[in-house]
Amino acid sequence: MKKHFVLAALIVSFLAQAHAGSVETRFTADVENEKPALDLFNLDASYVFESKLTRGNTNFGDQDAFSFSIDYAHRFHLAGRLYLRAGVGYSRFDFGASLAPVPDQLQSLSAIIGIDYMVGKDLGAFLQVRPGFYTDRTFDLDSFDAPITLGRLWILQEKKLYLLTGVNAAFLRGEYPVLPLVGLIWYPNDQWSVLAILPEPRITYMPNKNFGIWVGGQLTGGSFRTEESATIRPRRLSNAAVDYSEYRAGLGVDFKCGNAVTFSVAGGYAFQRRFNFERAGFDYKADPAPYVRAMLKAEF
């Protein structure tokens, strides 16, 4: 209860400071003439090729993984620079068969509820909550969670260098229920950008406004509740919380259609896939394997 109170106090303090203070990103004089995007759509799909799934020295066979996510949200103007963001999101991981007692699928269905502090068309600060169900199969109260993300940008060098600070909390997550968010954003010139921010740090080169090449990493996954089953061995993995994660690095290209739509393709290496049953004391890891990815992003 004490942790929840401290987190709530941080959120209230953060929003009060963001509303009262000056939170800006790349734009200064012209921000009042720029309007933020109101409709936000994201589609993301990827495939990780087969590799060995192990626990310690035990090999449970080869396994591949397919992931898919889609979400849509709309911004409603509240007052001044404050907007309410509301929407819905669905994500899913499907895994190849193995001898390990790990789920063959993980999925989430959640609402998207947040407050965005906009500076022109850019985010200056945000609070987002995603209440919903995070499970392998059954959407019930045991699988309910409400991950919270809070973030704010600080100007270190106007139009060049920015600091992002924040926090993320998920009550189903066993290993690190609360994680700090810290990162840098650097625009050395109009062609290059450096985003040293999780979950997707990247360096991008844009020779023109419609095409970009980037190299970067990705941390993807989530925390879920598995279904209760008498057939699962060991029994501690029945109705257990599992943290699933993938650590990737690769190369990608962005194709922009006007100012609103971006299509991206990428490929590289997934250095590790992991099923961590932290509270049950079991941990399964997959060896490195290649991956491919396709994304569509639209903001109107």
Residue pairs with C-beta under 8 A, 6 or more apart in sequence:
3 177
3 178
7 148
7 167
7 169
7 178
10 150
10 167
11 127
11 148
11 150
14 125
14 127
14 150
14 152
15 115
15 125
15 127
17 152
18 117
18 124
18 125
18 152
19 80
19 82
19 117
23 117
23 119
23 124
23 125
23 152
23 153
23 154
24 31
24 119
24 122
24 124
24 153
24 155
25 119
25 120
25 122
25 123
25 124
25 153
25 162
26 122
26 159
26 187
27 34
27 119
27 120
27 121
27 122
27 159
28 158
28 159
30 120
31 119
31 120
31 122
32 120
33 120
34 120
34 121
35 120
35 121
36 75
36 83
36 116
36 118
36 120
36 121
36 122
37 75
37 121
37 260
37 299
37 300
38 74
38 75
38 300
39 72
39 73
39 74
39 75
39 298
39 299
39 300
40 71
40 72
40 73
40 74
40 75
40 85
40 87
40 298
40 299
41 71
41 72
41 296
41 297
41 298
41 299
42 69
42 70
42 71
42 72
42 295
42 296
42 297
42 298
43 69
43 70
43 295
43 296
43 297
44 67
44 68
44 69
44 70
44 293
44 294
44 295
44 296
45 66
45 67
45 68
45 69
45 293
45 294
45 295
46 66
46 67
46 220
46 291
46 292
46 293
46 294
47 64
47 65
47 66
47 67
47 291
47 292
47 293
48 64
48 65
48 66
48 67
48 246
48 270
48 273
48 289
48 290
48 291
49 64
49 289
49 290
49 291
50 62
50 63
50 64
50 96
50 289
51 62
51 63
51 64
51 273
51 286
51 287
51 288
51 289
52 59
52 60
52 61
52 62
52 63
52 286
52 287
53 59
53 60
53 61
53 62
53 63
53 98
53 100
53 102
53 284
53 285
53 286
53 287
54 60
54 284
54 285
54 286
54 287
55 100
55 282
55 283
55 284
55 285
60 98
60 99
60 100
60 284
61 97
61 98
61 99
61 100
62 96
62 98
63 95
63 96
63 97
63 98
63 100
63 286
64 95
64 96
64 289
65 93
65 94
65 95
65 96
65 246
65 273
65 286
66 93
66 94
67 91
67 92
67 93
67 94
67 220
67 246
68 91
68 92
69 89
69 90
69 91
69 92
70 89
70 90
70 91
71 87
71 88
71 89
71 90
71 112
72 87
72 88
72 89
73 85
73 86
73 87
73 88
73 112
73 114
74 85
74 86
74 87
75 83
75 84
75 85
75 116
76 83
76 84
76 85
76 86
77 83
78 84
78 115
81 117
81 118
81 119
81 124
82 115
82 116
82 117
82 118
83 115
83 116
83 117
83 118
84 114
84 115
84 116
85 112
85 113
85 114
85 115
85 116
85 126
85 128
86 111
86 112
86 113
86 114
87 111
87 112
88 109
88 110
88 111
88 112
89 108
89 109
89 110
89 111
89 112
89 130
89 132
90 107
90 108
90 109
90 110
91 107
91 108
91 222
92 105
92 106
92 107
92 108
93 105
93 106
93 107
93 221
93 244
94 104
94 105
95 102
95 103
95 104
95 105
97 104
100 275
100 284
101 232
101 233
101 234
101 237
102 242
102 275
102 284
103 136
103 224
103 226
103 242
103 275
104 136
105 136
105 137
106 134
106 135
106 136
106 222
106 224
106 242
106 244
107 135
107 136
107 137
107 224
108 132
108 133
108 134
108 135
108 222
108 224
109 132
109 133
109 139
110 130
110 131
110 132
110 133
110 134
111 130
111 131
111 132
112 128
112 130
113 128
113 129
113 130
113 131
114 126
114 127
114 128
114 129
115 126
115 127
116 123
116 125
116 126
117 123
117 124
117 125
117 126
118 124
123 151
123 153
124 152
124 153
125 151
125 152
125 153
126 149
126 150
126 151
126 152
127 148
127 149
127 150
128 148
128 149
128 150
129 146
129 147
129 148
129 149
130 146
130 147
131 144
131 145
131 146
132 144
132 145
132 146
133 139
133 140
133 143
133 144
133 145
134 143
134 144
134 145
134 172
134 222
134 223
134 224
134 225
135 143
135 224
135 225
135 226
135 227
136 224
136 225
136 226
136 227
137 227
138 227
142 225
142 228
142 239
143 172
143 224
143 225
145 170
145 171
145 172
145 223
146 171
147 168
147 169
147 170
147 171
147 223
148 167
148 168
148 169
148 170
149 166
149 167
149 168
149 181
150 166
150 167
150 168
150 181
151 164
151 165
151 166
151 181
152 164
152 165
152 166
153 162
153 163
153 164
153 185
154 162
154 163
154 164
154 165
155 161
155 162
156 162
156 163
156 184
159 187
160 186
160 187
160 188
161 184
161 185
161 186
161 187
162 184
162 185
162 186
163 182
163 183
163 184
163 185
164 181
164 182
164 183
164 184
164 185
164 197
165 180
165 181
165 182
166 180
166 181
166 182
167 178
167 179
167 180
167 181
168 178
168 179
168 181
169 177
169 178
169 179
170 177
170 222
170 223
171 177
172 223
172 224
172 225
172 241
173 223
173 241
173 243
174 223
174 241
174 242
174 243
174 276
174 277
174 278
174 279
175 243
175 276
175 278
181 197
181 198
183 195
183 196
183 197
183 198
183 201
184 194
184 196
184 197
185 193
185 194
185 195
185 196
185 197
186 193
186 194
186 196
187 193
187 194
188 194
190 206
191 205
191 206
191 207
192 203
192 204
192 205
192 206
193 203
193 204
193 206
194 203
194 204
195 201
195 202
195 203
195 204
195 216
198 219
199 218
199 219
199 220
200 216
200 217
200 218
200 219
201 216
201 217
202 214
202 215
202 216
202 217
202 252
203 214
203 215
203 216
204 212
204 213
204 214
204 254
205 212
205 213
205 214
206 212
206 213
206 254
209 256
210 255
210 256
210 257
211 253
211 254
211 255
211 256
212 253
212 254
212 256
213 251
213 252
213 253
213 254
214 251
214 252
214 253
214 254
215 249
215 250
215 251
215 252
216 249
216 250
216 252
217 247
217 248
217 249
217 250
218 246
218 247
218 248
218 249
218 250
219 245
219 246
219 247
219 248
220 245
220 246
220 248
221 243
221 244
221 245
221 246
221 274
222 243
222 244
223 241
223 242
223 243
223 244
224 241
224 242
224 244
225 239
225 240
225 241
225 242
226 232
226 237
226 238
226 239
226 240
226 241
226 242
227 238
227 239
228 238
228 239
229 238
230 238
232 238
234 280
234 282
236 277
236 280
236 281
236 282
237 277
237 280
237 282
240 277
240 279
240 280
241 277
241 278
241 279
242 275
242 276
242 277
243 274
243 275
243 276
243 278
244 273
244 274
244 275
244 276
245 272
245 273
245 274
245 276
246 270
246 272
246 273
246 274
247 270
247 271
247 272
248 268
248 269
248 270
248 271
248 291
249 268
249 269
249 271
250 266
250 267
250 268
250 269
250 291
250 293
251 266
251 267
251 268
252 264
252 265
252 266
252 267
252 293
253 264
253 265
253 266
254 262
254 263
254 264
255 262
255 263
255 264
256 262
257 263
260 298
260 299
260 300
261 296
261 297
261 298
262 295
262 296
262 297
262 298
263 294
263 295
263 296
264 293
264 294
264 295
264 296
264 297
265 292
265 293
265 294
265 295
266 292
266 293
266 294
266 295
267 290
267 291
267 292
267 293
268 290
268 291
269 288
269 289
269 290
269 291
270 286
270 288
270 289
270 290
270 291
271 288
272 285
272 286
272 288
273 285
273 286
273 289
274 283
274 284
274 285
274 286
275 283
275 284
275 285
276 283
276 284
277 283
